[in-house]
Amino acid sequence: MRQFFTIAGNAFMELVRQPIFLLLMTGSVLFEIFLAVPYYFAFGDEPKLVANSTLAVMLLAGLFGAVVSASSSLAREIRSGTALAVLSKPVGRAQFLLAKFAGLAAALTILTFINMIGVLLASRMAFDAYGKTDLPAIEIFGAGIVLAYCLGGLSNFFLRRPFVSDTVFAMVVFCTVAAFIVFQYTKQMESLGTPAKVNWDLLPAGILVLFALWILAALALACSTRLDTIATLAICSALFLIGLMSDYFFGQRAAHGELWASTLYSVIPNWQLFWLADAIETGRNTFQWAYVGKALAYAVCYAGAALAVGTALFEERELS
């Protein structure tokens, strides 16, 4: 187990030290905050529009992050020969692949945590035609991001520490503190006489998005055992798009007993199972946490199956 945790820790640190990871984290959370700034004039549906948009940004940022991180974590090491050097030690290929997935899942969890803060903050900042932009929240949260970058720069200049990883960890701390200050010590009017509140129902929706990203990470890692970044991105994007429409393409035919449709409906992940925004809009929020538990079981089983296929492909891969 010591080798497993060592490889997983190294994979995690390698991913959070990638500049693309920091740029993706910063860009996605800032874009989520931006979505709560304009006047939409959506006839009272502004909070729903902001919630759906920010969750979509979280999912797409995680999709890109999962593919890029999986490719940089595994495919690049196979090309450079690092994987062969590690596997020359008493480390099995299955253990190596599972440890890589653990590090990748931890990095995606941090990315989703920062995006979840942005989603909750955007739900607090959303307003209708009678409200106004929450400037204090923007200033406080922006100051938290600036402080995180300043701390990363200072640690790099004076202590010779990696700028990117220190900035990522500083963003986790400062963004959390900034969001707490906004939630507890500032006030915002959503409409005339209506104080704005955080939509905490988005929290289970964000957790489901994280489960979907774990499945995407497992699929991307399985593809990275044989393919490069562009091919992995193409396959994962195709599976993502087909999975969004699997109910339409395969669900009805599977219900009528067609074998091919039942097979594809089981093999291709149904991403609609991880999208809780529609249920939140209809007010059906009493079942969310029980549903989250079922979705976790589905995500674990599907990610395990994808990693099993990836292990089989990796066992047959010539590394020399």
FIVEXDREN-39692 format. One line per field, with one value per residue (C-alpha): x, y, z; residue in three letters. Coordinates in pm, 1 decimal. Each point is the difference from the previous one (the first is absolute). Example, Ala and Ser with C-alpha at 12.3 -4.5 7.8 and 13.67 -1.06 7.14 Angstrom:
! FIVEXDREN-39692
c1: (1230.0:137.0)
c2: (-450.0:344.0)
c3: (780.0:-66.0)
aa: (ALA:SER)
//
This chain:
! FIVEXDREN-39692
c1: (0.0:293.3:80.8:-365.2:-18.7:339.5:-102.2:-340.2:157.7:255.2:-271.8:-210.6:288.4:103.2:-350.8:-45.1:339.2:-118.1:-61.9:-306.5:-154.6:35.6:-125.0:-299.6:-85.1:28.4:-174.7:-295.6:-73.2:32.0:-234.7:-252.7:12.0:-33.0:-319.3:-168.6:99.5:-205.6:-366.0:-184.8:-362.1:-116.0:-337.0:96.6:192.1:343.9:101.3:-90.8:188.4:310.1:-14.6:-25.3:274.2:246.5:-54.4:57.7:325.8:107.7:-73.1:174.9:304.4:22.8:-32.6:291.1:200.5:-56.9:117.3:302.5:101.3:-38.4:208.3:274.2:-3.0:21.4:47.9:289.8:170.8:-32.7:157.4:282.1:82.0:-84.6:-269.4:251.0:242.2:-272.7:-125.3:352.9:-40.3:-222.2:-313.5:-267.9:-167.9:-343.4:130.7:171.8:-318.4:-220.8:244.4:-1.6:-379.3:5.0:229.2:-211.6:-323.1:151.2:105.1:-347.1:-152.4:198.5:-103.6:-364.8:24.2:113.4:-268.7:-260.9:92.1:-52.1:-338.9:-124.6:130.1:-165.0:-331.0:33.8:81.8:-279.8:-265.3:-301.4:-85.0:-61.8:330.2:355.1:346.0:157.6:317.3:122.7:-7.4:195.2:259.8:43.4:23.9:229.1:222.4:21.4:121.6:251.5:133.6:38.6:205.2:206.8:73.4:102.9:229.4:158.4:61.6:156.0:223.2:118.4:-27.9:53.9:-319.0:-213.5:-224.2:-289.5:-57.0:36.4:-249.0:-247.5:10.5:-15.4:-309.0:-169.8:56.7:-61.9:-302.7:-158.8:66.8:-127.1:-321.1:-54.7:41.8:-244.5:-259.0:20.2:86.8:-145.7:-355.0:-145.7:-354.7:-117.6:-310.7:-191.5:-13.8:126.9:344.3:213.7:82.8:235.6:-170.2:139.0:-202.1:276.8:242.9:-126.1:-19.0:368.5:88.8:-174.1:204.4:312.5:-112.4:-46.0:351.3:140.8:-158.8:141.5:341.1:-14.9:-100.1:272.3:259.6:-105.1:30.9:337.7:149.3:-2.6:-78.7:135.3:-170.3:-194.0:-135.9:-92.6:-179.1:-191.5:-113.8:-98.9:-186.8:-187.9:-91.4:-109.8:-225.7:-148.8:-52.7:-195.4:-244.4:5.4:-359.4:-113.9:223.5:-8.0:-236.7:-330.5:127.4:151.9:-338.1:-150.2:250.8:242.5:328.4:238.4:-168.0:8.7:370.8:91.2:-228.1:194.5:346.9:-23.1:-28.9:-324.5:113.7:-357.2:9.6:255.0:-189.3:-218.2:-71.0:-339.0:-114.4:112.6:-203.2:-317.3:52.1:52.1:285.7:-104.7:161.2:329.7:235.5:-139.7:38.9:358.3:78.0:-142.7:192.9:320.3:-52.6:-60.8:311.8:217.7:-120.9:35.7:342.3:110.9:-112.2:178.8:318.2:-23.1:-10.8:285.1:204.1:-53.4:111.9:296.4:112.8:33.3:177.2:365.9:191.5:357.1)
c2: (0.0:234.8:-12.0:69.7:313.4:117.6:-28.0:157.0:289.6:60.0:-10.3:247.9:243.7:-31.2:93.1:299.8:129.7:17.1:363.4:-111.0:-128.0:338.2:187.5:-232.7:36.0:378.8:50.1:-225.1:148.8:356.3:-79.6:-143.2:324.3:198.7:-187.2:156.7:356.1:100.8:97.8:-286.2:124.1:-361.1:75.0:-125.2:-307.3:157.1:-227.0:-311.2:126.7:77.4:-334.8:-202.6:202.1:-26.9:-375.1:-40.0:194.9:-226.1:-312.3:118.9:124.9:-336.2:-186.0:191.6:-27.3:-375.2:-68.7:229.7:-122.2:-367.1:46.0:192.5:-247.1:-323.3:43.5:240.7:-227.2:-292.7:204.4:135.6:-337.8:104.1:-267.1:-268.7:118.2:-17.4:-340.4:-138.9:23.1:-244.3:181.2:-171.4:165.2:-19.6:164.3:266.5:79.4:7.1:230.6:232.8:5.5:80.3:298.7:114.0:-30.5:205.9:274.7:7.3:19.2:317.9:146.3:-81.5:141.6:338.8:-7.7:-94.0:308.9:202.1:-165.7:71.5:355.3:57.7:-129.5:256.4:279.5:-76.0:272.8:91.7:321.0:181.5:-97.2:106.5:-147.8:-113.5:208.5:-72.5:-375.2:46.3:213.7:-238.7:-311.0:172.1:109.1:-362.8:-111.8:286.1:-86.0:-364.1:99.0:242.7:-268.8:-242.7:262.8:86.4:-364.1:-55.6:308.8:-32.4:-373.3:-137.5:-202.3:-93.0:293.5:-194.8:-253.8:259.2:224.9:-287.2:-82.9:370.1:36.8:-282.4:187.4:358.1:-76.1:-190.6:287.3:256.2:-195.2:-31.2:375.5:69.1:-243.8:116.2:369.1:151.5:56.3:4.0:65.2:-248.9:210.2:283.6:-83.4:-357.8:-79.0:-235.3:-342.3:-279.4:-284.7:-289.1:-244.1:40.8:-179.5:-355.1:97.2:95.6:-327.7:-190.5:194.5:-112.9:-363.6:49.8:143.2:-305.5:-219.2:225.0:-22.2:-379.7:-3.5:249.7:-199.3:-319.3:174.9:148.3:-347.7:-23.0:348.7:353.2:315.8:99.6:-349.5:-37.0:335.2:-98.8:-335.0:145.2:286.8:-247.9:-215.9:313.2:120.8:-344.1:-56.8:324.3:-134.7:-366.9:11.1:118.4:-227.5:-321.0:35.1:-42.4:-286.6:-169.1:22.4:-190.0:-282.5:66.9:-166.7:237.4:301.7:-159.0:-75.3:352.0:151.1:-190.7:56.3:372.8:210.2:193.2:345.9:112.2:-206.8:245.7:315.5:110.6:356.0:-89.9:-162.4:305.3:228.0:-202.9:14.0:-375.0:19.3:-246.5:-297.9:158.1:-147.3:-351.8:37.8:118.7:-326.1:-205.4:210.4:-61.7:-375.4:33.3:215.7:-242.9:-298.3:172.0:148.5:-343.4:-159.5:267.6:-45.5:-377.3:49.0:248.7:-247.9:-268.4:240.5:112.6:-355.9:-58.6:332.4:-24.2:266.5:-58.0)
c3: (0.0:52.2:-371.4:-81.8:214.1:-123.2:-365.5:69.4:190.7:-273.5:-266.3:196.7:51.3:-363.7:-113.6:230.5:-115.7:-360.2:-109.0:-198.1:323.7:171.4:-306.1:-32.7:368.3:-3.1:-332.8:80.0:343.0:-129.8:-286.9:246.3:197.7:-322.1:-89.2:305.0:-94.6:-311.0:-12.4:-169.6:12.9:16.0:161.7:344.6:-116.0:41.6:294.4:-200.7:-302.8:206.1:181.4:-323.0:-167.8:288.3:39.1:-373.8:26.9:288.5:-204.6:-316.9:191.1:173.9:-332.4:-149.5:321.7:26.4:-355.4:12.1:345.9:-93.1:-313.1:180.2:287.8:-199.9:-374.8:41.2:252.2:-239.7:-280.2:217.0:155.3:355.9:23.7:-101.4:269.4:266.7:-115.1:14.1:378.2:193.6:-123.5:-205.8:-295.7:161.3:315.8:-208.3:-194.3:310.7:177.3:-300.1:13.3:373.0:-60.2:-294.6:200.5:284.1:-242.4:-156.9:348.2:71.3:-335.5:69.2:352.9:-131.7:-269.1:260.1:198.3:-317.2:-62.1:353.1:-12.9:-337.7:140.0:279.0:-248.2:-249.3:-26.4:-210.0:-185.0:330.5:159.1:-66.8:-36.9:325.6:-20.0:357.6:-67.7:-323.3:176.1:292.5:-215.2:-247.7:287.4:114.2:-343.6:-18.9:346.0:-103.5:-304.1:206.6:258.6:-274.0:-150.3:333.9:89.1:-340.7:23.8:358.6:71.1:-352.4:27.3:-305.7:-85.9:-149.9:277.6:275.8:-178.6:-39.2:371.0:89.8:-220.2:190.5:326.5:-110.1:-218.6:288.0:239.9:-251.8:-58.4:377.3:42.6:-281.4:134.4:360.4:-4.2:-318.1:-113.8:-348.3:-123.6:-258.2:-66.4:162.0:370.1:-51.4:142.9:-208.1:144.4:-91.4:-185.0:202.7:-211.8:-256.8:232.7:-75.1:-368.1:11.7:171.9:-279.5:-253.7:188.1:-30.0:-374.5:-22.7:178.9:-268.0:-271.1:165.4:0.2:-367.7:-90.1:191.2:-177.8:-336.0:96.4:33.4:-380.4:-139.3:15.1:126.7:-312.6:-63.4:367.9:-4.8:-314.0:142.5:339.0:-168.0:-221.1:299.9:185.0:-283.3:-68.0:373.4:26.8:-258.8:99.0:126.5:-341.3:-208.1:204.5:297.0:-184.2:-214.4:305.5:171.5:-294.7:45.0:-284.9:93.8:-177.3:157.8:345.9:-41.6:-110.4:264.1:265.9:-143.5:-74.8:316.5:33.5:106.0:60.3:318.4:136.5:-99.3:290.1:-115.2:-149.8:323.1:197.7:-226.1:58.5:377.1:38.0:246.2:268.5:-172.6:-96.5:260.5:-34.8:-374.6:47.5:181.1:-288.1:-250.7:196.5:-26.1:-374.7:-42.0:196.6:-200.9:-335.0:80.9:122.8:-326.6:-205.2:202.6:-44.6:-378.0:27.5:202.4:-262.8:-272.5:206.7:66.9:-374.4:-63.3:-95.2:193.2:-111.5)
aa: (MET:ARG:GLN:PHE:PHE:THR:ILE:ALA:GLY:ASN:ALA:PHE:MET:GLU:LEU:VAL:ARG:GLN:PRO:ILE:PHE:LEU:LEU:LEU:MET:THR:GLY:SER:VAL:LEU:PHE:GLU:ILE:PHE:LEU:ALA:VAL:PRO:TYR:TYR:PHE:ALA:PHE:GLY:ASP:GLU:PRO:LYS:LEU:VAL:ALA:ASN:SER:THR:LEU:ALA:VAL:MET:LEU:LEU:ALA:GLY:LEU:PHE:GLY:ALA:VAL:VAL:SER:ALA:SER:SER:SER:LEU:ALA:ARG:GLU:ILE:ARG:SER:GLY:THR:ALA:LEU:ALA:VAL:LEU:SER:LYS:PRO:VAL:GLY:ARG:ALA:GLN:PHE:LEU:LEU:ALA:LYS:PHE:ALA:GLY:LEU:ALA:ALA:ALA:LEU:THR:ILE:LEU:THR:PHE:ILE:ASN:MET:ILE:GLY:VAL:LEU:LEU:ALA:SER:ARG:MET:ALA:PHE:ASP:ALA:TYR:GLY:LYS:THR:ASP:LEU:PRO:ALA:ILE:GLU:ILE:PHE:GLY:ALA:GLY:ILE:VAL:LEU:ALA:TYR:CYS:LEU:GLY:GLY:LEU:SER:ASN:PHE:PHE:LEU:ARG:ARG:PRO:PHE:VAL:SER:ASP:THR:VAL:PHE:ALA:MET:VAL:VAL:PHE:CYS:THR:VAL:ALA:ALA:PHE:ILE:VAL:PHE:GLN:TYR:THR:LYS:GLN:MET:GLU:SER:LEU:GLY:THR:PRO:ALA:LYS:VAL:ASN:TRP:ASP:LEU:LEU:PRO:ALA:GLY:ILE:LEU:VAL:LEU:PHE:ALA:LEU:TRP:ILE:LEU:ALA:ALA:LEU:ALA:LEU:ALA:CYS:SER:THR:ARG:LEU:ASP:THR:ILE:ALA:THR:LEU:ALA:ILE:CYS:SER:ALA:LEU:PHE:LEU:ILE:GLY:LEU:MET:SER:ASP:TYR:PHE:PHE:GLY:GLN:ARG:ALA:ALA:HIS:GLY:GLU:LEU:TRP:ALA:SER:THR:LEU:TYR:SER:VAL:ILE:PRO:ASN:TRP:GLN:LEU:PHE:TRP:LEU:ALA:ASP:ALA:ILE:GLU:THR:GLY:ARG:ASN:THR:PHE:GLN:TRP:ALA:TYR:VAL:GLY:LYS:ALA:LEU:ALA:TYR:ALA:VAL:CYS:TYR:ALA:GLY:ALA:ALA:LEU:ALA:VAL:GLY:THR:ALA:LEU:PHE:GLU:GLU:ARG:GLU:LEU:SER)
//
